[in-house]
């Protein structure tokens, strides 16, 4: 579990902090092209608040130090050192530090296509999104495998073949250990809310008005907000921000400058993108893909 005490003037790893200077957050997110591509984050947070959001990818990771408090599935989870984080696509959540010492984590962002490819290769061919038993779980073998995956991704001499082999052997084990015994059923989404979602994707770089979205759905603004949130986890405004952030990640991987990306995806400026990017991913655009 998390450390319960830290010597005065030292951080949770025993290093002295400069007098009068609070500990800094350290976070970086990188990308690998293996099996179609995945992102992975390493972070040591003192203070970090995540706004309520969803991801289109599976998030699987490891809390390495401290306590991370996360609201998900109607309650707050206190994830301590050694805990596995397991989030299915579309699962709304938000959170921050569980105590004054913060926490460290390593998170892998795994697209549904990658997971489907790996599981089909292992003989697991059921369609749909796989659910997890809970957002946080304790499983030492999975934690060990996640650490091994991180070392492979970070080692300069690791080949794409080695990384792919590890993913193909390891990920089916993850879902067998911490996934549910069934595939999550696809929820019925009324066509009017699907139309609004598709419209947001098609026009995410534009200034969207709630009145326009409500008219498209043929309902009141209040009905739109509540109905959209019920089916997609967050209201239209938060969903739009997520779409823009995902597009920003794609453009940043192409080597485009942060300021240009911000405008291209629909944010007012670079600072606007940075604020939302960090609140969802826990890292700034400048630290995305940095070495």
Secondary structure, DSSP 8 states (H G I E B T S, - for coil): -------TTB-TTS-B--TT-----EEEEEEE-GGG-EEEEEEEESS--EEEE--SSEEEEEEEEE-EEEEETTEEEEE-TT-EEEE-TT--EEEEESSTT-EEEEEEEE-HHHHHHHHHHTT----SEEEES-SEE--HHHHHHHHHHHHHHH-TT--HHHHHHHHHHHHHHHHHHHEEEEEE------HHHHHHHHHHHHTTTS---HHHHHHHHTS-HHHHHHHHHHHHSS-HHHHHHHHHHHHHHHHHHTT--HHHHHHHHT-SSHHHHHHHHHHHHSS-GGGBT--
